[in-house]
Amino acid sequence: MVRPLVAEAGEQVELEQVEQVDTDDRVLRIVRRDDAVREGWLHRVAGVVCRDAQGRVLVNRRSADVPWFAGKYAPLIAGAVRPGESYAHAASRELREELGVRASVRHLFKFICSGAVGPYWFGIHEAVLTDAVVPDSREIAWSGWLTLAEFRSAATHWPLVPDAGDAFERYLTRGE
């Protein structure tokens, strides 16, 4: 659930709510995401590795205006799981919101990610995209389809979203 709040300048800002969860991924209560991050409370995030029919991976560079990891690259799309939402539903929603596509997602695994801005349960999914991708420019500054070899080469000099890089390596080994 996203609740509007009036900011000092009179504009609307959104306070995203998440479920605070325990180490067994059981819901404890609903909290503001900002509070969960600031206090280091476990919550849920869903990520999706997007492939095309040729097996390439969609890599994105985050917009300069996003609150976390601006300008960094990620081989997946990710976002907070909202209260009452499953990891898979959140993953599908993120695809619609950030890439403008509807696609089936397949849940692969989840793990507790120590997180660069705090810990969270990270549910990793995969989707094969067949429709054209139309990235939301507020979130994504650039995206492109790369082979695994191209991504590995680029990753040696591109600044990566730390959590996304770790999750992608786990994806390649299927959670191990």
C-alpha positions in Angstrom: 0.0 0.0 0.0 1.3 3.4 -0.9 0.1 6.4 1.1 0.4 10.0 -0.1 2.0 12.5 2.2 2.1 16.3 1.7 5.7 17.4 1.5 7.1 20.7 2.8 6.8 22.3 -0.6 3.2 21.2 -0.9 3.9 18.4 -3.4 2.7 14.8 -2.9 5.3 12.2 -2.0 4.7 8.5 -1.5 5.4 6.5 1.6 5.7 2.9 0.5 4.6 0.3 3.1 6.1 -3.2 3.4 5.7 -6.1 5.6 8.4 -6.4 8.3 9.2 -10.2 8.4 11.4 -12.4 10.6 14.2 -14.7 9.6 11.7 -17.4 8.6 9.9 -14.9 6.3 6.9 -14.6 8.6 5.0 -11.3 8.7 5.5 -9.4 11.9 3.8 -6.1 11.0 3.3 -3.5 8.3 5.9 -0.6 8.4 7.0 2.2 6.1 9.8 1.0 3.8 12.0 4.0 4.8 11.7 2.9 8.4 12.5 -0.7 7.5 15.7 0.4 5.7 16.7 2.9 8.4 16.2 0.4 11.2 17.6 -2.6 9.4 14.3 -4.6 9.7 13.9 -7.5 7.3 11.2 -7.0 4.7 10.6 -8.4 1.2 11.9 -7.5 -2.3 11.2 -9.3 -5.5 13.7 -9.4 -8.4 13.3 -10.6 -12.0 16.1 -11.7 -14.3 14.7 -11.0 -17.8 15.8 -13.1 -20.8 14.9 -13.0 -24.4 14.3 -15.9 -26.8 18.0 -16.0 -27.6 18.9 -16.3 -23.9 20.3 -12.8 -23.6 19.9 -10.9 -20.3 18.3 -7.5 -20.0 20.6 -5.1 -18.3 19.5 -1.7 -17.1 21.2 1.5 -15.9 19.2 3.2 -13.2 18.1 6.8 -13.6 20.1 9.6 -12.0 16.9 10.6 -10.1 16.2 7.3 -8.2 16.8 7.3 -4.5 19.1 4.3 -4.4 22.0 3.3 -6.6 21.4 6.1 -9.2 23.3 5.6 -12.4 24.3 2.0 -11.5 23.7 -1.1 -13.7 21.6 -4.1 -12.8 21.0 -7.4 -14.6 17.5 -7.6 -13.1 14.4 -5.6 -12.2 13.5 -5.4 -8.5 11.2 -3.7 -6.1 9.6 -3.9 -2.7 6.8 -6.5 -2.1 3.7 -4.6 -0.9 1.6 -5.8 2.1 -0.5 -8.9 1.2 1.4 -9.3 -2.1 3.3 -12.5 -3.1 6.8 -12.3 -4.4 5.6 -13.4 -7.8 2.9 -10.8 -8.0 5.4 -8.1 -7.0 7.8 -9.4 -9.7 5.1 -9.2 -12.3 4.0 -5.7 -11.1 7.6 -4.5 -11.3 7.9 -5.7 -14.9 4.7 -3.7 -15.8 5.8 -0.6 -13.9 9.4 -0.4 -14.9 9.5 -2.1 -18.4 5.9 -1.8 -19.6 5.5 -5.5 -20.2 3.3 -8.3 -19.0 5.0 -11.6 -18.7 4.8 -14.8 -16.7 7.4 -15.0 -13.9 8.8 -18.1 -12.5 9.9 -18.1 -8.9 13.3 -19.7 -8.5 14.5 -19.1 -4.9 14.8 -16.6 -2.1 17.5 -15.7 0.3 18.3 -13.1 3.0 20.3 -10.4 1.3 22.5 -8.5 3.6 21.8 -5.5 1.4 23.8 -2.4 0.7 21.1 -0.3 2.4 19.9 -2.9 4.9 18.8 -6.6 5.0 15.8 -8.1 3.2 14.4 -11.3 1.9 15.1 -11.3 -1.9 12.8 -13.4 -4.0 14.4 -14.1 -7.4 12.4 -14.9 -10.5 12.9 -15.3 -14.2 10.9 -14.2 -17.1 11.3 -14.6 -20.8 10.2 -11.4 -22.5 8.8 -11.6 -26.0 7.2 -8.1 -26.2 9.1 -4.9 -26.8 10.4 -3.3 -23.6 9.5 0.3 -22.9 11.4 1.3 -19.8 10.0 3.9 -17.5 12.6 6.8 -17.8 12.0 7.9 -14.2 13.5 4.5 -13.1 15.7 3.4 -16.0 18.0 5.6 -18.0 19.2 2.8 -20.4 18.6 -0.9 -21.1 20.0 -3.4 -23.5 20.1 -7.1 -24.2 23.5 -8.6 -23.5 24.9 -12.1 -23.7 26.3 -13.5 -20.5 29.8 -13.0 -21.9 29.0 -9.3 -22.8 27.6 -8.7 -19.4 30.6 -10.2 -17.6 32.9 -8.0 -19.7 30.9 -4.9 -19.1 30.5 -5.6 -15.4 34.3 -5.3 -15.0 34.1 -1.6 -15.6 30.4 -0.6 -15.1 29.3 0.3 -11.6 26.8 -2.4 -10.5 24.0 -2.2 -8.0 25.7 -4.4 -5.4 22.7 -6.4 -4.4 21.7 -7.1 -8.0 25.1 -8.4 -8.8 25.1 -10.8 -5.9 21.6 -11.9 -6.8 22.5 -12.5 -10.4 25.5 -14.7 -9.5 23.2 -16.7 -7.2 20.7 -16.9 -10.2 23.4 -18.3 -12.4 24.1 -21.0 -9.8 20.4 -21.2 -8.9 20.7 -20.0 -5.4 23.8 -21.9 -4.2 
